[in-house]
Amino acid sequence: MASYTDTGSVEWVESGGGPLMAIPEGVLPFWTGADGDELASDYDRACEVEGFVGLLPVGNATALVLGEDPAATAYLPEHGTFVRWFAGASESELLAGVPAALDTAAWGREVHWEVPGAVVLFDAAWPGEESTKTGHLRIALAPGRYAVRAAHAEPGPETWLGLVQLRPLGS
């Protein structure tokens, strides 16, 4: 099991105030973010997603929207989980609470996400082609279908986090 005793042990992605997106690398050029000629931009579409997670079409693929709160977010591959930092005194304290939070979480509705491979997590306001010029995280996922579920957890009295777990589904 991973130990999170050192500050900076994981990479966090932050938002300027809106949702974060996990978009398959191959369709990044199709995401226009807050730019665009339309009345409703791609960013506006992402902001309309209700709940902790939602799916949006992008090009010939689908992106995962991490909604509700513009919290700093990391991906823990050993848990297949995005962790969203709502409140906590330190990174190590927050991350130490993840295993207990995963065991006790009251998971919300599940969505199924088809992933062609690696995705990039970034602020939905950025155009996809600009995403790697700002805070972002590349996540190497195996191609396939994933069950995605989310929960809010409080593993300690002053430690609150969001969980968005990806579980591979059989063919």
PyMOL commands that set and color helices and strands:
alter all, ss='L'
color gray80, all
select helices_A, chain A and resi 25-30+42-47+91-96+98-104+128-133
alter helices_A, ss='H'
color red, helices_A
select strands_A, chain A and resi 20-24+53-58+61-66+72-76+81-87+111-115+119-123+136-139+144-156+159-168
alter strands_A, ss='S'
color yellow, strands_A
deselect
rebuild
show_as cartoon
